[in-house]
Amino acid sequence: MNPALQAAIASAAKQHKQLLDQLKDQGAFSRETAMPAANLGSEQSALVAHYQKRDIIRSTPDGGLYLDRRAYEDHLSSQKTAGKWVLMILGVSTLVGILLLLANKL
């Protein structure tokens, strides 16, 4: 994979994680503990909109943002599951490749 593309993907993933971690670290899990959107910065508005569509981030009438705890935990577990699937697919494809090489040598 192109190193520039890898760097861009890693940077985007880091920004996503930082947004969610910032809300989590502030304890913003309810309307009462919501963080003002202005504290997050305008450059994260697209990420906020993305997570609002997925109901991971909720907003208050006065513009505060907070995490829906259940949706956030589901999001984290789905990320772990996706990683396991990727590893499994890579492992199986490597095994098949090795078996094909061995079969061709026999």
N, CA, C and O atoms as CSV, one atom per row, in Angstrom:
chain,resi,resn,atom,element,x,y,z
A,1,MET,N,N,0.853,-1.177,0.000
A,1,MET,CA,C,0.000,0.000,0.000
A,1,MET,C,C,0.895,1.234,0.000
A,1,MET,O,O,1.974,1.235,0.593
A,2,ASN,N,N,0.445,2.251,-0.653
A,2,ASN,CA,C,1.154,3.516,-0.759
A,2,ASN,C,C,1.394,4.112,0.637
A,2,ASN,O,O,0.447,4.241,1.414
A,3,PRO,N,N,2.644,4.480,0.970
A,3,PRO,CA,C,2.925,5.047,2.298
A,3,PRO,C,C,2.141,6.318,2.604
A,3,PRO,O,O,1.747,6.542,3.749
A,4,ALA,N,N,1.912,7.145,1.600
A,4,ALA,CA,C,1.142,8.374,1.822
A,4,ALA,C,C,-0.309,8.043,2.180
A,4,ALA,O,O,-0.909,8.687,3.040
A,5,LEU,N,N,-0.855,7.040,1.514
A,5,LEU,CA,C,-2.224,6.609,1.799
A,5,LEU,C,C,-2.305,6.007,3.198
A,5,LEU,O,O,-3.258,6.262,3.934
A,6,GLN,N,N,-1.313,5.213,3.559
A,6,GLN,CA,C,-1.278,4.636,4.900
A,6,GLN,C,C,-1.227,5.731,5.959
A,6,GLN,O,O,-1.904,5.640,6.984
A,7,ALA,N,N,-0.436,6.754,5.718
A,7,ALA,CA,C,-0.325,7.858,6.667
A,7,ALA,C,C,-1.647,8.604,6.790
A,7,ALA,O,O,-2.044,8.994,7.888
A,8,ALA,N,N,-2.321,8.800,5.673
A,8,ALA,CA,C,-3.611,9.496,5.698
A,8,ALA,C,C,-4.658,8.684,6.455
A,8,ALA,O,O,-5.445,9.242,7.220
A,9,ILE,N,N,-4.668,7.374,6.244
A,9,ILE,CA,C,-5.615,6.501,6.943
A,9,ILE,C,C,-5.329,6.509,8.435
A,9,ILE,O,O,-6.249,6.591,9.250
A,10,ALA,N,N,-4.059,6.424,8.790
A,10,ALA,CA,C,-3.679,6.440,10.203
A,10,ALA,C,C,-4.052,7.768,10.855
A,10,ALA,O,O,-4.506,7.790,11.998
A,11,SER,N,N,-3.865,8.869,10.140
A,11,SER,CA,C,-4.207,10.185,10.674
A,11,SER,C,C,-5.715,10.315,10.894
A,11,SER,O,O,-6.151,10.843,11.917
A,12,ALA,N,N,-6.503,9.837,9.945
A,12,ALA,CA,C,-7.965,9.903,10.083
A,12,ALA,C,C,-8.432,9.047,11.253
A,12,ALA,O,O,-9.300,9.462,12.021
A,13,ALA,N,N,-7.864,7.863,11.390
A,13,ALA,CA,C,-8.238,6.990,12.502
A,13,ALA,C,C,-7.880,7.630,13.839
A,13,ALA,O,O,-8.624,7.511,14.812
A,14,LYS,N,N,-6.737,8.309,13.879
A,14,LYS,CA,C,-6.303,8.979,15.102
A,14,LYS,C,C,-7.270,10.101,15.464
A,14,LYS,O,O,-7.600,10.278,16.637
A,15,GLN,N,N,-7.731,10.867,14.462
A,15,GLN,CA,C,-8.672,11.956,14.718
A,15,GLN,C,C,-9.998,11.412,15.251
A,15,GLN,O,O,-10.581,11.984,16.171
A,16,HIS,N,N,-10.472,10.308,14.672
A,16,HIS,CA,C,-11.716,9.687,15.141
A,16,HIS,C,C,-11.568,9.279,16.605
A,16,HIS,O,O,-12.435,9.562,17.432
A,17,LYS,N,N,-10.461,8.613,16.910
A,17,LYS,CA,C,-10.227,8.146,18.274
A,17,LYS,C,C,-10.099,9.318,19.239
A,17,LYS,O,O,-10.614,9.263,20.355
A,18,GLN,N,N,-9.417,10.377,18.817
A,18,GLN,CA,C,-9.244,11.534,19.693
A,18,GLN,C,C,-10.578,12.178,20.043
A,18,GLN,O,O,-10.794,12.575,21.188
A,19,LEU,N,N,-11.470,12.283,19.067
A,19,LEU,CA,C,-12.778,12.883,19.316
A,19,LEU,C,C,-13.537,12.080,20.360
A,19,LEU,O,O,-14.023,12.636,21.345
A,20,LEU,N,N,-13.640,10.782,20.147
A,20,LEU,CA,C,-14.383,9.946,21.082
A,20,LEU,C,C,-13.697,9.895,22.442
A,20,LEU,O,O,-14.366,9.921,23.475
A,21,ASP,N,N,-12.369,9.822,22.451
A,21,ASP,CA,C,-11.635,9.794,23.720
A,21,ASP,C,C,-11.812,11.094,24.494
A,21,ASP,O,O,-11.908,11.084,25.721
A,22,GLN,N,N,-11.854,12.204,23.781
A,22,GLN,CA,C,-12.012,13.494,24.444
A,22,GLN,C,C,-13.357,13.549,25.170
A,22,GLN,O,O,-13.427,14.002,26.313
A,23,LEU,N,N,-14.405,13.099,24.522
A,23,LEU,CA,C,-15.719,13.089,25.165
A,23,LEU,C,C,-15.736,12.094,26.331
A,23,LEU,O,O,-16.283,12.385,27.395
A,24,LYS,N,N,-15.139,10.932,26.125
A,24,LYS,CA,C,-15.092,9.921,27.181
A,24,LYS,C,C,-14.295,10.432,28.381
A,24,LYS,O,O,-14.732,10.287,29.523
A,25,ASP,N,N,-13.146,11.019,28.130
A,25,ASP,CA,C,-12.296,11.504,29.216
A,25,ASP,C,C,-12.958,12.611,30.029
A,25,ASP,O,O,-12.689,12.761,31.221
A,26,GLN,N,N,-13.823,13.383,29.379
A,26,GLN,CA,C,-14.553,14.443,30.083
A,26,GLN,C,C,-15.767,13.889,30.833
A,26,GLN,O,O,-16.431,14.616,31.572
A,27,GLY,N,N,-16.053,12.600,30.637
A,27,GLY,CA,C,-17.210,11.997,31.293
A,27,GLY,C,C,-18.519,12.443,30.689
A,27,GLY,O,O,-19.545,12.456,31.370
A,28,ALA,N,N,-18.502,12.812,29.412
A,28,ALA,CA,C,-19.695,13.318,28.723
A,28,ALA,C,C,-20.551,12.148,28.240
A,28,ALA,O,O,-20.524,11.776,27.067
A,29,PHE,N,N,-21.323,11.571,29.194
A,29,PHE,CA,C,-22.182,10.435,28.869
A,29,PHE,C,C,-23.661,10.741,29.102
A,29,PHE,O,O,-24.497,9.840,29.027
A,30,SER,N,N,-23.990,11.996,29.383
A,30,SER,CA,C,-25.393,12.358,29.586
A,30,SER,C,C,-25.584,13.840,29.253
A,30,SER,O,O,-24.617,14.572,29.043
A,31,ARG,N,N,-26.834,14.259,29.210
A,31,ARG,CA,C,-27.129,15.673,28.931
A,31,ARG,C,C,-26.512,16.586,29.990
A,31,ARG,O,O,-26.052,17.689,29.695
A,32,GLU,N,N,-26.517,16.097,31.224
A,32,GLU,CA,C,-25.998,16.907,32.324
A,32,GLU,C,C,-24.485,17.095,32.249
A,32,GLU,O,O,-23.965,18.116,32.699
A,33,THR,N,N,-23.785,16.132,31.690
A,33,THR,CA,C,-22.321,16.196,31.634
A,33,THR,C,C,-21.815,16.491,30.224
A,33,THR,O,O,-20.630,16.317,29.942
A,34,ALA,N,N,-22.702,16.936,29.341
A,34,ALA,CA,C,-22.334,17.201,27.945
A,34,ALA,C,C,-21.243,18.259,27.852
A,34,ALA,O,O,-21.178,19.194,28.650
A,35,MET,N,N,-20.397,18.079,26.857
A,35,MET,CA,C,-19.289,19.011,26.608
A,35,MET,C,C,-19.737,20.024,25.554
A,35,MET,O,O,-20.345,19.639,24.555
A,36,PRO,N,N,-19.448,21.308,25.758
A,36,PRO,CA,C,-19.795,22.292,24.729
A,36,PRO,C,C,-19.088,21.961,23.401
A,36,PRO,O,O,-17.899,21.643,23.382
A,37,ALA,N,N,-19.826,22.040,22.321
A,37,ALA,CA,C,-19.260,21.725,21.010
A,37,ALA,C,C,-18.088,22.639,20.671
A,37,ALA,O,O,-17.185,22.244,19.933
A,38,ALA,N,N,-18.096,23.844,21.199
A,38,ALA,CA,C,-17.017,24.792,20.919
A,38,ALA,C,C,-15.679,24.295,21.460
A,38,ALA,O,O,-14.629,24.665,20.935
A,39,ASN,N,N,-15.702,23.470,22.495
A,39,ASN,CA,C,-14.469,22.928,23.073
A,39,ASN,C,C,-13.786,21.918,22.153
A,39,ASN,O,O,-12.598,21.638,22.312
A,40,LEU,N,N,-14.521,21.379,21.207
A,40,LEU,CA,C,-13.969,20.351,20.323
A,40,LEU,C,C,-13.254,20.944,19.118
A,40,LEU,O,O,-12.387,20.290,18.538
A,41,GLY,N,N,-13.588,22.137,18.740
A,41,GLY,CA,C,-12.961,22.749,17.572
A,41,GLY,C,C,-13.778,22.519,16.312
A,41,GLY,O,O,-14.435,21.489,16.159
A,42,SER,N,N,-13.727,23.487,15.422
A,42,SER,CA,C,-14.544,23.431,14.208
A,42,SER,C,C,-14.051,22.373,13.223
A,42,SER,O,O,-14.830,21.886,12.404
A,43,GLU,N,N,-12.753,22.007,13.290
A,43,GLU,CA,C,-12.218,21.015,12.350
A,43,GLU,C,C,-12.803,19.628,12.594
A,43,GLU,O,O,-12.707,18.762,11.725
A,44,GLN,N,N,-13.404,19.403,13.754
A,44,GLN,CA,C,-13.987,18.099,14.056
A,44,GLN,C,C,-15.486,18.046,13.782
A,44,GLN,O,O,-16.133,17.051,14.108
A,45,SER,N,N,-16.046,19.087,13.193
A,45,SER,CA,C,-17.494,19.122,12.967
A,45,SER,C,C,-17.959,18.009,12.031
A,45,SER,O,O,-19.050,17.470,12.215
A,46,ALA,N,N,-17.158,17.661,11.040
A,46,ALA,CA,C,-17.537,16.573,10.133
A,46,ALA,C,C,-17.550,15.236,10.866
A,46,ALA,O,O,-18.421,14.401,10.624
A,47,LEU,N,N,-16.590,15.033,11.758
A,47,LEU,CA,C,-16.562,13.801,12.550
A,47,LEU,C,C,-17.755,13.736,13.499
A,47,LEU,O,O,-18.372,12.685,13.672
A,48,VAL,N,N,-18.066,14.871,14.108
A,48,VAL,CA,C,-19.220,14.922,15.007
A,48,VAL,C,C,-20.480,14.546,14.235
A,48,VAL,O,O,-21.283,13.746,14.715
A,49,ALA,N,N,-20.659,15.114,13.048
A,49,ALA,CA,C,-21.836,14.800,12.224
A,49,ALA,C,C,-21.872,13.309,11.876
A,49,ALA,O,O,-22.936,12.690,11.893
A,50,HIS,N,N,-20.717,12.743,11.563
A,50,HIS,CA,C,-20.625,11.314,11.234
A,50,HIS,C,C,-21.106,10.462,12.408
A,50,HIS,O,O,-21.903,9.540,12.229
A,51,TYR,N,N,-20.619,10.776,13.605
A,51,TYR,CA,C,-20.999,9.983,14.775
A,51,TYR,C,C,-22.423,10.282,15.248
A,51,TYR,O,O,-23.053,9.438,15.885
A,52,GLN,N,N,-22.929,11.471,14.942
A,52,GLN,CA,C,-24.325,11.760,15.267
A,52,GLN,C,C,-25.262,10.939,14.378
A,52,GLN,O,O,-26.303,10.475,14.844
A,53,LYS,N,N,-24.910,10.758,13.129
A,53,LYS,CA,C,-25.725,9.927,12.236
A,53,LYS,C,C,-25.781,8.485,12.720
A,53,LYS,O,O,-26.780,7.793,12.524
A,54,ARG,N,N,-24.701,8.040,13.354
A,54,ARG,CA,C,-24.636,6.674,13.870
A,54,ARG,C,C,-25.133,6.583,15.312
A,54,ARG,O,O,-25.056,5.519,15.925
A,55,ASP,N,N,-25.642,7.689,15.857
A,55,ASP,CA,C,-26.179,7.787,17.223
A,55,ASP,C,C,-25.155,7.453,18.301
A,55,ASP,O,O,-25.528,7.028,19.394
A,56,ILE,N,N,-23.886,7.638,18.013
A,56,ILE,CA,C,-22.843,7.440,19.015
A,56,ILE,C,C,-22.672,8.728,19.815
A,56,ILE,O,O,-22.466,8.697,21.028
A,57,ILE,N,N,-22.761,9.859,19.120
A,57,ILE,CA,C,-22.721,11.166,19.776
A,57,ILE,C,C,-24.118,11.777,19.701
A,57,ILE,O,O,-24.759,11.773,18.650
A,58,ARG,N,N,-24.568,12.294,20.823
A,58,ARG,CA,C,-25.867,12.961,20.897
A,58,ARG,C,C,-25.618,14.428,21.231
A,58,ARG,O,O,-24.556,14.792,21.738
A,59,SER,N,N,-26.616,15.267,20.939
A,59,SER,CA,C,-26.463,16.689,21.245
A,59,SER,C,C,-27.602,17.158,22.147
A,59,SER,O,O,-28.683,16.571,22.188
A,60,THR,N,N,-27.316,18.223,22.855
A,60,THR,CA,C,-28.317,18.839,23.729
A,60,THR,C,C,-28.876,20.066,23.023
A,60,THR,O,O,-28.268,20.557,22.072
A,61,PRO,N,N,-30.019,20.568,23.467
A,61,PRO,CA,C,-30.598,21.754,22.826
A,61,PRO,C,C,-29.674,22.981,22.855
A,61,PRO,O,O,-29.741,23.833,21.968
A,62,ASP,N,N,-28.810,23.067,23.879
A,62,ASP,CA,C,-27.916,24.226,23.969
A,62,ASP,C,C,-26.578,24.008,23.258
A,62,ASP,O,O,-25.666,24.821,23.410
A,63,GLY,N,N,-26.448,22.933,22.491
A,63,GLY,CA,C,-25.241,22.709,21.693
A,63,GLY,C,C,-24.185,21.838,22.336
A,63,GLY,O,O,-23.083,21.714,21.801
A,64,GLY,N,N,-24.493,21.233,23.468
A,64,GLY,CA,C,-23.550,20.328,24.103
A,64,GLY,C,C,-23.529,18.976,23.397
A,64,GLY,O,O,-24.494,18.602,22.731
A,65,LEU,N,N,-22.440,18.255,23.545
A,65,LEU,CA,C,-22.295,16.936,22.932
A,65,LEU,C,C,-21.938,15.917,24.003
A,65,LEU,O,O,-21.178,16.201,24.929
A,66,TYR,N,N,-22.506,14.721,23.855
A,66,TYR,CA,C,-22.179,13.642,24.782
A,66,TYR,C,C,-22.277,12.307,24.060
A,66,TYR,O,O,-22.916,12.191,23.014
A,67,LEU,N,N,-21.629,11.301,24.643
A,67,LEU,CA,C,-21.628,9.966,24.067
A,67,LEU,C,C,-22.817,9.168,24.586
A,67,LEU,O,O,-23.139,9.217,25.773
A,68,ASP,N,N,-23.462,8.439,23.692
A,68,ASP,CA,C,-24.441,7.451,24.118
A,68,ASP,C,C,-23.624,6.239,24.552
A,68,ASP,O,O,-22.992,5.588,23.721
A,69,ARG,N,N,-23.633,5.938,25.830
A,69,ARG,CA,C,-22.741,4.913,26.381
A,69,ARG,C,C,-22.893,3.565,25.669
A,69,ARG,O,O,-21.893,2.938,25.318
A,70,ARG,N,N,-24.114,3.121,25.456
A,70,ARG,CA,C,-24.329,1.809,24.833
A,70,ARG,C,C,-23.830,1.806,23.387
A,70,ARG,O,O,-23.156,0.865,22.969
A,71,ALA,N,N,-24.154,2.842,22.628
A,71,ALA,CA,C,-23.708,2.920,21.236
A,71,ALA,C,C,-22.186,3.011,21.156
A,71,ALA,O,O,-21.570,2.426,20.265
A,72,TYR,N,N,-21.578,3.750,22.093
A,72,TYR,CA,C,-20.123,3.878,22.132
A,72,TYR,C,C,-19.472,2.523,22.419
A,72,TYR,O,O,-18.501,2.153,21.760
A,73,GLU,N,N,-19.993,1.791,23.386
A,73,GLU,CA,C,-19.448,0.473,23.705
A,73,GLU,C,C,-19.639,-0.494,22.547
A,73,GLU,O,O,-18.750,-1.297,22.260
A,74,ASP,N,N,-20.788,-0.429,21.875
A,74,ASP,CA,C,-21.008,-1.265,20.689
A,74,ASP,C,C,-20.008,-0.925,19.591
A,74,ASP,O,O,-19.491,-1.812,18.912
A,75,HIS,N,N,-19.743,0.360,19.426
A,75,HIS,CA,C,-18.777,0.811,18.421
A,75,HIS,C,C,-17.392,0.245,18.727
A,75,HIS,O,O,-16.711,-0.254,17.831
A,76,LEU,N,N,-16.975,0.321,19.987
A,76,LEU,CA,C,-15.670,-0.201,20.374
A,76,LEU,C,C,-15.577,-1.707,20.145
A,76,LEU,O,O,-14.565,-2.203,19.651
A,77,SER,N,N,-16.634,-2.429,20.505
A,77,SER,CA,C,-16.582,-3.885,20.323
A,77,SER,C,C,-16.611,-4.257,18.844
A,77,SER,O,O,-16.003,-5.252,18.449
A,78,SER,N,N,-17.306,-3.477,18.023
A,78,SER,CA,C,-17.318,-3.776,16.586
A,78,SER,C,C,-15.952,-3.521,15.965
A,78,SER,O,O,-15.556,-4.214,15.028
A,79,GLN,N,N,-15.222,-2.520,16.488
A,79,GLN,CA,C,-13.868,-2.262,15.990
A,79,GLN,C,C,-12.948,-3.434,16.310
A,79,GLN,O,O,-12.125,-3.828,15.484
A,80,LYS,N,N,-13.090,-3.986,17.503
A,80,LYS,CA,C,-12.276,-5.140,17.892
A,80,LYS,C,C,-12.624,-6.352,17.040
A,80,LYS,O,O,-11.736,-7.097,16.628
A,81,THR,N,N,-13.916,-6.555,16.775
A,81,THR,CA,C,-14.353,-7.685,15.969
A,81,THR,C,C,-13.838,-7.561,14.540
A,81,THR,O,O,-13.400,-8.549,13.951
A,82,ALA,N,N,-13.887,-6.362,13.982
A,82,ALA,CA,C,-13.402,-6.157,12.609
A,82,ALA,C,C,-11.920,-6.490,12.515
A,82,ALA,O,O,-11.480,-7.097,11.539
A,83,GLY,N,N,-11.156,-6.099,13.514
A,83,GLY,CA,C,-9.730,-6.408,13.519
A,83,GLY,C,C,-9.469,-7.893,13.561
A,83,GLY,O,O,-8.554,-8.384,12.900
A,84,LYS,N,N,-10.264,-8.617,14.333
A,84,LYS,CA,C,-10.106,-10.070,14.415
A,84,LYS,C,C,-10.420,-10.724,13.076
A,84,LYS,O,O,-9.738,-11.666,12.672
A,85,TRP,N,N,-11.445,-10.232,12.382
A,85,TRP,CA,C,-11.787,-10.790,11.075
A,85,TRP,C,C,-10.664,-10.549,10.070
A,85,TRP,O,O,-10.327,-11.434,9.283
A,86,VAL,N,N,-10.097,-9.365,10.100
A,86,VAL,CA,C,-8.995,-9.050,9.180
A,86,VAL,C,C,-7.819,-9.981,9.444
A,86,VAL,O,O,-7.229,-10.521,8.508
A,87,LEU,N,N,-7.479,-10.168,10.710
A,87,LEU,CA,C,-6.382,-11.075,11.049
A,87,LEU,C,C,-6.675,-12.505,10.621
A,87,LEU,O,O,-5.794,-13.205,10.121
A,88,MET,N,N,-7.912,-12.933,10.819
A,88,MET,CA,C,-8.277,-14.295,10.427
A,88,MET,C,C,-8.165,-14.469,8.912
A,88,MET,O,O,-7.645,-15.481,8.441
A,89,ILE,N,N,-8.642,-13.503,8.163
A,89,ILE,CA,C,-8.584,-13.591,6.699
A,89,ILE,C,C,-7.139,-13.609,6.223
A,89,ILE,O,O,-6.783,-14.384,5.336
A,90,LEU,N,N,-6.306,-12.753,6.812
A,90,LEU,CA,C,-4.891,-12.749,6.443
A,90,LEU,C,C,-4.232,-14.079,6.787
A,90,LEU,O,O,-3.432,-14.593,6.005
A,91,GLY,N,N,-4.553,-14.636,7.935
A,91,GLY,CA,C,-3.989,-15.915,8.342
A,91,GLY,C,C,-4.394,-17.045,7.425
A,91,GLY,O,O,-3.562,-17.863,7.031
A,92,VAL,N,N,-5.673,-17.096,7.081
A,92,VAL,CA,C,-6.158,-18.155,6.197
A,92,VAL,C,C,-5.559,-18.007,4.802
A,92,VAL,O,O,-5.163,-19.001,4.195
A,93,SER,N,N,-5.489,-16.789,4.290
A,93,SER,CA,C,-4.922,-16.613,2.951
A,93,SER,C,C,-3.433,-16.951,2.927
A,93,SER,O,O,-2.936,-17.485,1.935
A,94,THR,N,N,-2.726,-16.649,3.996
A,94,THR,CA,C,-1.311,-17.025,4.088
A,94,THR,C,C,-1.161,-18.541,4.117
A,94,THR,O,O,-0.296,-19.096,3.439
A,95,LEU,N,N,-1.990,-19.199,4.890
A,95,LEU,CA,C,-1.960,-20.660,4.972
A,95,LEU,C,C,-2.259,-21.290,3.617
A,95,LEU,O,O,-1.583,-22.236,3.214
A,96,VAL,N,N,-3.258,-20.781,2.915
A,96,VAL,CA,C,-3.592,-21.300,1.581
A,96,VAL,C,C,-2.421,-21.089,0.628
A,96,VAL,O,O,-2.092,-21.972,-0.164
A,97,GLY,N,N,-1.790,-19.913,0.707
A,97,GLY,CA,C,-0.632,-19.649,-0.146
A,97,GLY,C,C,0.504,-20.624,0.121
A,97,GLY,O,O,1.126,-21.127,-0.814
A,98,ILE,N,N,0.775,-20.890,1.385
A,98,ILE,CA,C,1.832,-21.835,1.741
A,98,ILE,C,C,1.494,-23.239,1.243
A,98,ILE,O,O,2.353,-23.942,0.711
A,99,LEU,N,N,0.250,-23.633,1.418
A,99,LEU,CA,C,-0.178,-24.957,0.967
A,99,LEU,C,C,-0.063,-25.085,-0.559
A,99,LEU,O,O,0.334,-26.135,-1.065
A,100,LEU,N,N,-0.404,-24.030,-1.283
A,100,LEU,CA,C,-0.277,-24.060,-2.745
A,100,LEU,C,C,1.184,-24.159,-3.159
A,100,LEU,O,O,1.507,-24.890,-4.095
A,101,LEU,N,N,2.070,-23.440,-2.483
A,101,LEU,CA,C,3.495,-23.533,-2.789
A,101,LEU,C,C,4.010,-24.943,-2.540
A,101,LEU,O,O,4.755,-25.486,-3.356
A,102,LEU,N,N,3.616,-25.539,-1.417
A,102,LEU,CA,C,4.026,-26.893,-1.105
A,102,LEU,C,C,3.486,-27.890,-2.114
A,102,LEU,O,O,4.192,-28.813,-2.519
A,103,ALA,N,N,2.226,-27.705,-2.525
A,103,ALA,CA,C,1.618,-28.622,-3.490
A,103,ALA,C,C,2.321,-28.540,-4.849
A,103,ALA,O,O,2.457,-29.554,-5.533
A,104,ASN,N,N,2.761,-27.361,-5.241
A,104,ASN,CA,C,3.454,-27.202,-6.529
A,104,ASN,C,C,4.861,-27.818,-6.505
A,104,ASN,O,O,5.370,-28.225,-7.549
A,105,LYS,N,N,5.480,-27.887,-5.347
A,105,LYS,CA,C,6.808,-28.450,-5.240
A,105,LYS,C,C,6.782,-29.978,-5.225
A,105,LYS,O,O,7.783,-30.623,-5.535
A,106,LEU,N,N,5.653,-30.543,-4.870
A,106,LEU,CA,C,5.550,-32.005,-4.807
A,106,LEU,C,C,5.247,-32.538,-6.149
A,106,LEU,O,O,5.118,-33.751,-6.317
